Protein backbone atom coordinates (compact mmCIF):
# COMPACT_ATOMS: atom_id res chain seq x y z
CA UNK A 1 0.00 0.00 0.00
CA UNK A 2 1.43 3.37 -0.97
CA UNK A 3 0.79 6.31 1.33
CA UNK A 4 2.45 8.86 -0.96
CA UNK A 5 -0.74 10.60 -2.14
CA UNK A 6 -2.82 10.19 1.00
CA UNK A 7 -0.41 10.90 3.83
CA UNK A 8 2.58 12.98 4.90
CA UNK A 9 5.66 12.33 7.04
CA UNK A 10 5.49 14.33 10.29
CA UNK A 11 8.32 12.73 12.23
CA UNK A 12 10.52 9.76 12.90
CA UNK A 13 10.79 7.30 15.73
CA UNK A 14 14.12 6.94 17.49
CA UNK A 15 15.51 4.32 19.81
CA UNK A 16 13.50 2.70 22.60
CA UNK A 17 13.52 4.49 25.93
CA UNK A 18 13.48 2.35 29.05
CA UNK A 19 11.99 -1.13 29.33
CA UNK A 20 8.25 -0.39 29.13
CA UNK A 21 7.91 0.19 25.37
CA UNK A 22 8.49 3.94 25.14
CA UNK A 23 10.19 5.32 22.00
CA UNK A 24 12.04 8.55 21.28
CA UNK A 25 10.19 10.80 18.83
CA UNK A 26 11.74 13.31 16.39
CA UNK A 27 9.09 15.79 15.25
CA UNK A 28 9.22 17.46 11.80
CA UNK A 29 6.22 19.73 12.48
CA UNK A 30 6.58 23.53 12.66
CA UNK A 31 5.71 23.46 16.34
CA UNK A 32 7.40 20.22 17.51
CA UNK A 33 4.65 19.51 20.06
CA UNK A 34 2.14 19.65 17.19
CA UNK A 35 3.00 16.09 16.18
CA UNK A 36 0.93 14.90 19.14
CA UNK A 37 -2.18 16.66 17.76
CA UNK A 38 -2.38 13.95 15.09
CA UNK A 39 -3.95 10.58 15.74
CA UNK A 40 -3.57 7.88 14.68
CA UNK A 41 0.01 7.69 13.45
CA UNK A 42 0.81 5.36 10.56
CA UNK A 43 4.07 3.45 10.91
CA UNK A 44 5.49 1.26 8.15
CA UNK A 45 7.68 -1.78 8.62
CA UNK A 46 8.67 -4.16 5.80
CA UNK A 47 5.91 -2.87 3.50
CA UNK A 48 3.16 -3.31 6.09
CA UNK A 49 1.44 -0.28 7.57
CA UNK A 50 0.04 -0.19 11.07
CA UNK A 51 -2.03 2.42 12.82
CA UNK A 52 -0.73 3.49 16.23
CA UNK A 53 -2.37 5.47 18.98
CA UNK A 54 -0.15 7.50 21.31
CA UNK A 55 -1.43 6.90 24.84
CA UNK A 56 1.14 9.09 26.61
CA UNK A 57 4.02 11.38 25.74
CA UNK A 58 6.39 13.75 27.46
CA UNK A 59 9.36 15.98 26.83
CA UNK A 60 12.71 14.30 27.31
CA UNK A 61 16.04 16.11 27.03
CA UNK A 62 15.75 18.14 23.78
CA UNK A 63 13.06 15.91 22.27
CA UNK A 64 10.11 13.72 23.17
CA UNK A 65 9.29 10.17 24.17
CA UNK A 66 5.98 8.46 23.50
CA UNK A 67 4.12 5.38 24.68
CA UNK A 68 1.87 3.53 22.22
CA UNK A 69 -1.09 1.28 22.88
CA UNK A 70 -0.09 -2.42 22.63
CA UNK A 71 3.67 -1.82 22.82
CA UNK A 72 4.58 -2.80 26.34
CA UNK A 73 8.26 -3.72 26.38
CA UNK A 74 11.60 -2.68 24.95
CA UNK A 75 11.77 -5.60 22.48
CA UNK A 76 8.42 -4.67 20.92
CA UNK A 77 9.52 -1.02 20.67
CA UNK A 78 12.89 -1.91 19.15
CA UNK A 79 11.19 -3.09 15.95
CA UNK A 80 10.03 0.49 15.22
CA UNK A 81 13.41 2.22 15.68
CA UNK A 82 14.02 4.74 12.85
CA UNK A 83 10.55 4.23 11.32
CA UNK A 84 8.93 7.30 9.77
CA UNK A 85 5.70 8.63 11.25
CA UNK A 86 2.97 9.33 8.69
CA UNK A 87 -0.47 10.90 9.16
CA UNK A 88 -3.39 11.10 6.75
CA UNK A 89 -3.53 14.37 4.80
CA UNK A 90 -7.12 14.79 5.97
CA UNK A 91 -5.74 15.42 9.48
CA UNK A 92 -3.86 18.56 8.42
CA UNK A 93 -5.57 21.81 9.37
CA UNK A 94 -7.01 23.92 6.59
CA UNK A 95 -4.82 26.91 5.86
CA UNK A 96 -5.99 30.51 5.54
CA UNK A 97 -6.39 32.02 2.08
CA UNK A 98 -2.98 32.67 0.48
CA UNK A 99 -1.06 30.13 2.59
CA UNK A 100 0.18 26.81 1.27
CA UNK A 101 1.75 23.60 2.48
CA UNK A 102 5.18 23.06 0.95
CA UNK A 103 4.06 19.74 -0.53
CA UNK A 104 1.38 21.62 -2.50
CA UNK A 105 3.97 23.94 -4.09
CA UNK A 106 6.40 21.21 -5.15
CA UNK A 107 5.90 20.37 -8.82
CA UNK A 108 4.28 23.70 -9.73
CA UNK A 109 5.64 25.52 -12.77
CA UNK A 110 7.17 28.95 -12.20
CA UNK A 111 6.81 31.73 -14.79
CA UNK A 112 7.85 35.37 -14.71
CA UNK A 113 5.27 38.12 -15.04
CA UNK A 114 6.70 38.64 -18.56
CA UNK A 115 5.90 35.03 -19.53
CA UNK A 116 9.36 33.42 -19.28
CA UNK A 117 9.23 29.84 -17.93
CA UNK A 118 11.78 29.49 -15.10
CA UNK A 119 11.14 25.80 -14.42
CA UNK A 120 9.48 23.60 -11.79
CA UNK A 121 9.53 23.88 -7.98
CA UNK A 122 11.77 21.00 -6.90
CA UNK A 123 12.07 21.77 -3.19
CA UNK A 124 11.74 24.53 -0.59
CA UNK A 125 14.16 25.79 2.04
CA UNK A 126 13.56 27.57 5.31
CA UNK A 127 16.04 30.41 5.82
CA UNK A 128 14.73 32.04 8.98
CA UNK A 129 13.58 35.26 7.35
CA UNK A 130 11.47 33.62 4.60
CA UNK A 131 11.01 30.38 2.72
CA UNK A 132 12.84 29.94 -0.59
CA UNK A 133 11.61 28.08 -3.68
CA UNK A 134 14.23 25.79 -5.23
CA UNK A 135 13.30 25.89 -8.91
CA UNK A 136 14.81 23.32 -11.26
CA UNK A 137 15.33 25.15 -14.55
CA UNK A 138 14.17 23.83 -17.90
CA UNK A 139 16.75 21.80 -19.87
CA UNK A 140 16.88 24.47 -22.58
CA UNK A 141 17.07 27.45 -20.22
CA UNK A 142 18.17 30.49 -22.24
CA UNK A 143 20.27 31.81 -19.37
CA UNK A 144 22.15 28.57 -18.69
CA UNK A 145 20.70 28.18 -15.22
CA UNK A 146 20.31 24.69 -13.74
CA UNK A 147 18.57 25.88 -10.59
CA UNK A 148 17.18 29.11 -9.19
CA UNK A 149 16.57 30.08 -5.57
CA UNK A 150 13.56 32.39 -5.40
CA UNK A 151 12.41 33.91 -2.09
CA UNK A 152 8.77 33.21 -1.28
CA UNK A 153 7.81 36.82 -0.62
CA UNK A 154 4.13 37.26 -1.39
CA UNK A 155 3.26 40.53 -3.10
CA UNK A 156 6.81 41.46 -4.05
CA UNK A 157 8.42 38.39 -5.64
CA UNK A 158 5.50 35.95 -5.63
CA UNK A 159 2.73 37.67 -7.56
CA UNK A 160 0.25 34.79 -7.85
CA UNK A 161 -0.10 31.14 -6.88
CA UNK A 162 -2.76 29.36 -8.92
CA UNK A 163 -3.18 26.03 -7.15
CA UNK A 164 -5.70 24.77 -9.68
CA UNK A 165 -3.44 25.48 -12.67
CA UNK A 166 -0.31 24.45 -10.66
CA UNK A 167 1.32 27.75 -11.69
CA UNK A 168 3.31 30.34 -9.75
CA UNK A 169 3.85 33.79 -11.29
CA UNK A 170 6.87 35.72 -10.05
CA UNK A 171 8.54 39.10 -10.50
CA UNK A 172 12.05 37.71 -11.03
CA UNK A 173 14.93 38.33 -13.41
CA UNK A 174 15.48 35.07 -15.36
CA UNK A 175 19.24 35.66 -15.53
CA UNK A 176 19.41 35.54 -11.73
DAHUFEN-V570360 format. One line per field, one symbol per residue. phi: phi as a letter, one per 40 degrees, with the letter a starting at -180 (. if undefined). A space follows every 10 residues. Layout:
phi = ???
//
This chain:
phi = .cbdcbaacb iacbccbgbb gcbcbbcbcd cdcdccccac cbbbbfgbbb cbbccaaaca fbbbbbbbcg bbadcccddc dgccbbbcdc ccccccdgbb cdccccgccb bcccgccchb cbabbbbhca cbcbbcccdb dcbgccabbb ccbcgbccca bbcccfbbbb cacccc
//
